[in-house]
Amino acid sequence: MTTLDDVAKFSGVSAMTVSRVINNKGAVSEKTRHRVLDAIQQLNYRPNLVARGLATNRTNSIGVLVSYLENPIYAVVVSGINKTAEKYGMNIILGSGQDEESLLQSTNTLLNKQIDGLIVLPADIRRQDGKWSQLEAEAMLSFYRRFDRIAAEASDNGIPIVLMGDYAIDHIAARVCEDYREGARMAVRYLHGQGHRRIGMVSHCIRDAGIWQERYQGFLEEMNALGCRVEEAWCESCLEKVDDAFQAGMRLFARRELPTALYCANDVIAVGIENAARECGLRVPDDLSVIGHDGSLYSEISYPRLTTVSIRPFAIGCACMEQIAAALREEPENTAVQIIKPEILPGQSVCRAAVPAVR
């Protein structure tokens, strides 16, 4: 069995330095810290968590609050959190809920388990009828207002909270989020680089608040910057469901003049648009190029394989956990808001622009 001394010898430091790294305490340079963590991983060292918890008054457990476990993006985020937690010898405890009350109850349950820190993924609040209402400002504000009171108490007790997203909560250690507008700009630039000038957009509540508004604004800004005219007839709204996106596509494709490319504000919508295009006899990408946003599992299973803007969910999860670890070391990261830059994942749903379709 690998011991602490083995790790010290392997990494070329003292046993005391290894102990400091494991317990997230004391002054250790980042270079040395990473060398020790690499040694721990290579030697598969597992510290005695019970003894360590008694010595440090910590449980080495991090709570993760998720409102929508079925969301493939959140699953990848949690995977990133867990991978980084393992690097620090910690484990994660999941809590979930699908409405305001159950989410708040899960928060209190996690805190009662004496977790050392809490990571909160964006809340998707359901209405009483069970439908998703992520963009309903009243429900969102109510949840985060009540959550902030819990966060204040947790902060007073030395439990750092990291939020995925940019919602206004005062008592948190840090926020980690994607660059919402830049992702939309990247999508437009990518399509423009393929020769497309007639570009439309399909989004959930296209002029509503939150990330959808940010992505819409990014779309408008880049279209204007590139000198492309935004046609209202090529912009549609729908729910975040394949069937609803399909209906939005059917409405759009019934018009006489069509765009040569569509930017869809997430991958679910893009799949529905691809289905509608096929139903209308349009070939993707020959007649219509389609680009999604998120980089979710939907982009991998769609046909043709979807070109998408990945928000890099694994990197977001890793960054959330790194922020927790830094807060526990009482060595905050450089900024309380960490922005993860998205990236284009090329598929087979975009090609060079053809002659604009007229029906």
C-alpha positions as CSV (number, residue, x, y, z in Angstrom):
1,M,0.0,0.0,0.0
2,T,1.3,3.4,-0.9
3,T,2.1,5.7,2.0
4,L,2.5,9.4,2.5
5,D,6.3,8.9,2.6
6,D,6.2,7.2,-0.8
7,V,4.5,10.2,-2.3
8,A,7.0,12.5,-0.6
9,K,10.0,10.6,-2.1
10,F,8.4,10.3,-5.5
11,S,7.7,14.0,-5.8
12,G,11.0,15.1,-4.1
13,V,9.5,17.0,-1.2
14,S,9.1,16.5,2.5
15,A,6.2,14.5,4.1
16,M,5.1,17.8,5.7
17,T,4.7,19.4,2.3
18,V,2.7,16.4,1.1
19,S,0.5,16.8,4.2
20,R,-0.1,20.5,3.5
21,V,-1.1,19.7,-0.1
22,I,-3.5,17.0,1.0
23,N,-5.1,19.1,3.7
24,N,-5.2,22.3,1.6
25,K,-3.3,24.2,4.3
26,G,-0.1,26.1,4.5
27,A,2.0,27.9,2.0
28,V,2.9,25.7,-0.9
29,S,3.8,27.0,-4.4
30,E,1.5,26.0,-7.3
31,K,4.4,24.2,-9.0
32,T,5.1,22.1,-5.9
33,R,1.4,21.5,-5.3
34,H,0.9,20.2,-8.9
35,R,3.9,17.9,-8.6
36,V,2.6,16.4,-5.4
37,L,-0.9,16.0,-6.8
38,D,0.6,14.3,-9.9
39,A,2.5,11.9,-7.6
40,I,-0.6,11.1,-5.7
41,Q,-2.4,10.3,-8.9
42,Q,0.4,8.2,-10.4
43,L,0.9,6.2,-7.2
44,N,-2.8,5.9,-6.6
45,Y,-2.4,7.1,-3.1
46,R,-5.5,7.2,-1.0
47,P,-5.2,9.1,2.3
48,N,-7.0,8.0,5.4
49,L,-10.0,10.2,5.1
50,V,-11.4,9.4,8.5
51,A,-8.2,10.3,10.3
52,R,-7.7,13.3,8.2
53,G,-11.3,14.5,8.9
54,L,-10.7,14.2,12.7
55,A,-7.5,16.2,12.4
56,T,-8.8,19.0,10.2
57,N,-12.5,19.1,11.2
58,R,-13.4,18.4,7.6
59,T,-15.3,15.6,5.9
60,N,-13.6,16.0,2.5
61,S,-17.0,15.9,0.9
62,I,-18.3,18.5,-1.6
63,G,-22.0,19.0,-2.2
64,V,-23.2,19.4,-5.8
65,L,-26.8,20.8,-6.2
66,V,-28.3,19.8,-9.6
67,S,-31.9,20.7,-10.6
68,Y,-32.1,18.6,-13.8
69,L,-30.1,15.4,-13.6
70,E,-31.3,14.3,-17.0
71,N,-29.6,17.2,-18.7
72,P,-26.6,15.7,-20.6
73,I,-24.7,19.0,-20.2
74,Y,-25.0,18.8,-16.4
75,A,-23.9,15.2,-16.4
76,V,-20.6,16.2,-18.1
77,V,-20.2,19.2,-15.7
78,V,-20.6,16.8,-12.7
79,S,-18.0,14.5,-14.3
80,G,-15.5,17.3,-14.4
81,I,-16.3,18.2,-10.8
82,N,-15.8,14.6,-9.7
83,K,-12.5,14.2,-11.6
84,T,-11.0,17.3,-10.0
85,A,-12.4,16.3,-6.5
86,E,-10.6,13.0,-6.8
87,K,-7.3,14.8,-7.5
88,Y,-7.7,16.6,-4.1
89,G,-8.7,13.4,-2.3
90,M,-12.3,14.5,-2.0
91,N,-15.7,13.0,-2.9
92,I,-18.9,14.6,-4.1
93,I,-22.4,14.2,-2.8
94,L,-25.3,15.0,-5.2
95,G,-28.4,16.8,-4.2
96,S,-31.3,17.5,-6.6
97,G,-34.8,18.9,-6.9
98,Q,-37.2,19.9,-9.7
99,D,-39.0,22.8,-8.0
100,E,-38.1,25.7,-5.7
101,E,-39.0,23.9,-2.4
102,S,-37.2,20.6,-3.2
103,L,-34.1,22.4,-4.3
104,L,-34.0,24.4,-1.1
105,Q,-34.6,21.3,0.9
106,S,-31.8,19.5,-0.9
107,T,-29.5,22.4,-0.2
108,N,-30.2,22.1,3.6
109,T,-29.8,18.3,3.4
110,L,-26.4,18.7,1.8
111,L,-25.3,21.3,4.4
112,N,-26.5,19.0,7.2
113,K,-24.1,16.3,5.9
114,Q,-21.3,18.7,7.0
115,I,-19.9,19.2,3.5
116,D,-16.8,21.3,3.1
117,G,-18.1,23.2,0.1
118,L,-21.0,23.5,-2.2
119,I,-21.2,23.8,-6.0
120,V,-24.6,24.9,-7.4
121,L,-25.5,24.3,-11.0
122,P,-28.1,26.6,-12.6
123,A,-31.7,26.1,-11.3
124,D,-34.3,24.9,-13.8
125,I,-37.5,25.6,-11.9
126,R,-40.7,23.7,-12.8
127,R,-44.1,25.2,-12.6
128,Q,-46.9,23.4,-10.8
129,D,-48.0,21.8,-14.1
130,G,-44.6,20.2,-14.4
131,K,-43.4,22.2,-17.4
132,W,-40.0,23.7,-17.4
133,S,-39.9,27.4,-16.8
134,Q,-36.2,28.2,-16.7
135,L,-36.8,31.7,-18.0
136,E,-39.6,32.7,-15.7
137,A,-38.0,35.6,-13.8
138,E,-40.3,35.4,-10.8
139,A,-39.5,31.8,-10.1
140,M,-35.8,32.2,-10.6
141,L,-35.5,35.3,-8.5
142,S,-37.5,33.7,-5.7
143,F,-35.3,30.7,-5.6
144,Y,-32.0,32.6,-5.6
145,R,-33.2,35.2,-3.1
146,R,-34.1,32.4,-0.6
147,F,-30.9,30.5,-1.5
148,D,-28.8,33.6,-0.8
149,R,-30.0,33.6,2.8
150,I,-28.9,30.0,3.2
151,A,-25.6,30.8,1.5
152,A,-25.0,33.7,3.9
153,E,-25.2,31.3,6.9
154,A,-23.0,28.7,5.1
155,S,-20.4,31.4,4.4
156,D,-20.4,32.4,8.1
157,N,-19.6,28.8,8.9
158,G,-16.7,28.6,6.5
159,I,-18.4,26.7,3.8
160,P,-17.5,28.2,0.4
161,I,-20.1,28.1,-2.4
162,V,-19.3,28.2,-6.1
163,L,-22.1,28.9,-8.6
164,M,-22.1,27.8,-12.2
165,G,-23.7,30.8,-14.0
166,D,-23.8,34.5,-13.5
167,Y,-26.9,34.9,-11.3
168,A,-26.7,37.6,-8.7
169,I,-25.9,36.0,-5.3
170,D,-23.9,37.9,-2.8
171,H,-22.6,35.2,-0.4
172,I,-20.6,33.0,-2.8
173,A,-16.9,32.4,-3.2
174,A,-16.9,32.5,-7.0
175,R,-18.9,32.1,-10.2
176,V,-17.9,30.0,-13.2
177,C,-19.7,30.4,-16.5
178,E,-19.5,30.3,-20.2
179,D,-19.1,33.4,-22.4
180,Y,-22.7,33.4,-23.6
181,R,-22.3,36.1,-26.2
182,E,-19.0,35.0,-27.6
183,G,-20.4,31.5,-28.3
184,A,-23.1,33.0,-30.5
185,R,-20.5,35.3,-32.2
186,M,-18.3,32.2,-32.9
187,A,-21.2,30.4,-34.5
188,V,-22.0,33.3,-36.8
189,R,-18.3,33.8,-37.7
190,Y,-18.0,30.1,-38.5
191,L,-21.0,30.2,-40.8
192,H,-19.8,33.4,-42.4
193,G,-16.4,31.8,-43.0
194,Q,-18.2,29.1,-45.0
195,G,-19.6,31.8,-47.2
196,H,-23.0,32.2,-45.6
197,R,-24.6,35.6,-45.5
198,R,-28.3,34.7,-45.2
199,I,-28.2,33.4,-41.6
200,G,-31.2,33.0,-39.3
201,M,-31.5,32.0,-35.6
202,V,-33.9,29.7,-33.7
203,S,-33.9,30.0,-29.9
204,H,-36.0,29.5,-26.8
205,C,-37.8,32.7,-26.0
206,I,-35.5,34.6,-28.4
207,R,-35.9,38.0,-26.7
208,D,-36.3,36.8,-23.1
209,A,-33.8,37.2,-20.3
210,G,-30.9,35.1,-19.2
211,I,-28.6,33.1,-21.4
212,W,-31.0,33.2,-24.4
213,Q,-31.0,37.0,-24.5
214,E,-27.2,36.9,-24.2
215,R,-26.9,34.5,-27.1
216,Y,-29.4,36.5,-29.2
217,Q,-27.4,39.7,-28.5
218,G,-24.2,37.9,-29.5
219,F,-25.9,36.8,-32.8
220,L,-27.1,40.3,-33.5
221,E,-23.7,41.9,-32.7
222,E,-21.7,39.6,-34.9
223,M,-24.2,39.8,-37.8
224,N,-24.0,43.6,-37.7
225,A,-20.2,43.5,-37.4
226,L,-19.9,41.3,-40.5
227,G,-22.4,43.5,-42.4
228,C,-25.0,40.7,-42.7
229,R,-28.7,41.8,-42.6
230,V,-30.8,40.3,-39.8
231,E,-34.1,39.1,-41.3
232,E,-36.9,38.8,-38.8
233,A,-38.6,36.2,-41.0
234,W,-35.5,33.9,-40.4
235,C,-35.7,34.2,-36.6
236,E,-38.0,31.8,-34.7
237,S,-38.8,31.0,-31.1
238,C,-39.6,27.6,-29.6
239,L,-39.4,25.6,-26.4
240,E,-36.3,23.5,-25.6
241,K,-37.9,20.4,-27.0
242,V,-37.2,18.5,-30.3
243,D,-40.9,18.4,-31.2
244,D,-41.4,22.2,-30.6
245,A,-38.3,23.0,-32.5
246,F,-39.6,20.8,-35.3
247,Q,-42.8,22.9,-35.5
248,A,-40.7,26.1,-35.5
249,G,-38.7,24.7,-38.4
250,M,-41.9,23.9,-40.3
251,R,-43.1,27.5,-39.9
252,L,-39.8,28.9,-41.1
253,F,-39.4,26.6,-44.1
254,A,-42.9,27.4,-45.3
255,R,-41.7,30.9,-46.2
256,R,-40.8,31.8,-49.8
257,E,-37.3,32.9,-49.1
258,L,-35.1,30.8,-46.9
259,P,-31.7,31.3,-45.2
260,T,-28.8,29.2,-46.2
261,A,-27.8,28.6,-42.6
262,L,-29.4,28.6,-39.2
263,Y,-27.8,29.1,-35.8
264,C,-29.7,27.2,-33.1
265,A,-29.3,28.4,-29.5
266,N,-28.9,24.9,-28.3
267,D,-28.4,21.4,-29.6
268,V,-31.9,20.1,-28.8
269,I,-33.4,22.8,-30.9
270,A,-30.9,22.1,-33.7
271,V,-32.0,18.4,-33.8
272,G,-35.6,19.5,-34.2
273,I,-34.6,21.9,-37.0
274,E,-32.7,19.1,-38.8
275,N,-35.8,16.9,-38.6
276,A,-38.0,19.7,-40.0
277,A,-35.6,20.3,-42.9
278,R,-35.8,16.7,-43.9
279,E,-39.6,16.7,-43.7
280,C,-39.6,19.7,-46.1
281,G,-37.2,18.1,-48.5
282,L,-34.2,20.2,-47.5
283,R,-30.9,18.4,-47.3
284,V,-28.6,19.2,-44.4
285,P,-26.0,20.6,-45.1
286,D,-26.4,20.8,-48.9
287,D,-29.5,23.0,-48.9
288,L,-29.3,24.3,-45.3
289,S,-26.4,24.4,-42.9
290,V,-27.2,24.1,-39.2
291,I,-25.0,24.9,-36.2
292,G,-26.0,24.2,-32.6
293,H,-24.8,25.4,-29.2
294,D,-23.8,23.5,-26.0
295,G,-21.8,20.5,-27.3
296,S,-24.2,18.1,-25.7
297,L,-24.9,14.4,-26.4
298,Y,-27.5,15.5,-28.9
299,S,-24.7,16.8,-31.2
300,E,-23.1,13.4,-31.3
301,I,-26.2,11.3,-32.0
302,S,-27.9,13.6,-34.6
303,Y,-27.7,12.8,-38.3
304,P,-25.8,14.3,-39.9
305,R,-23.5,14.8,-36.9
306,L,-24.2,18.3,-35.7
307,T,-21.6,21.1,-35.8
308,T,-21.9,22.9,-32.5
309,V,-20.5,25.5,-30.2
310,S,-19.3,23.6,-27.1
311,I,-19.5,25.4,-23.8
312,R,-16.9,22.9,-22.6
313,P,-18.9,21.5,-19.7
314,F,-16.1,19.3,-18.4
315,A,-13.8,22.3,-18.2
316,I,-16.6,24.2,-16.4
317,G,-16.9,21.4,-13.8
318,C,-13.2,21.3,-13.3
319,A,-13.0,25.0,-12.8
320,C,-15.9,24.9,-10.3
321,M,-14.0,22.4,-8.2
322,E,-10.7,24.3,-8.5
323,Q,-12.5,27.3,-7.1
324,I,-13.8,25.3,-4.1
325,A,-10.3,23.9,-3.5
326,A,-8.8,27.4,-3.6
327,A,-11.4,28.8,-1.2
328,L,-10.7,25.9,1.2
329,R,-7.0,26.8,1.1
330,E,-8.0,30.4,1.8
331,E,-6.1,31.3,-1.4
332,P,-8.8,32.6,-3.7
333,E,-8.3,32.3,-7.4
334,N,-7.4,35.4,-9.4
335,T,-11.0,36.4,-10.0
336,A,-14.4,35.8,-8.4
337,V,-15.9,35.3,-11.9
338,Q,-14.2,32.8,-14.1
339,I,-15.2,32.8,-17.8
340,I,-14.8,29.6,-19.8
341,K,-14.3,30.3,-23.5
342,P,-16.4,28.1,-25.8
343,E,-15.0,26.3,-28.8
344,I,-16.4,25.1,-32.2
345,L,-16.8,21.3,-32.6
346,P,-17.0,20.7,-36.3
347,G,-19.5,18.0,-37.5
348,Q,-21.2,17.3,-40.9
349,S,-24.1,19.8,-40.7
350,V,-22.3,22.8,-42.1
351,C,-20.9,23.2,-45.6
352,R,-20.0,26.0,-48.1
353,A,-23.0,28.3,-48.9
354,A,-25.0,27.3,-52.0
355,V,-27.5,29.5,-53.9
356,P,-30.1,30.9,-51.5
357,A,-33.3,28.8,-51.5
358,V,-36.5,30.4,-52.9
359,R,-39.7,28.5,-52.5
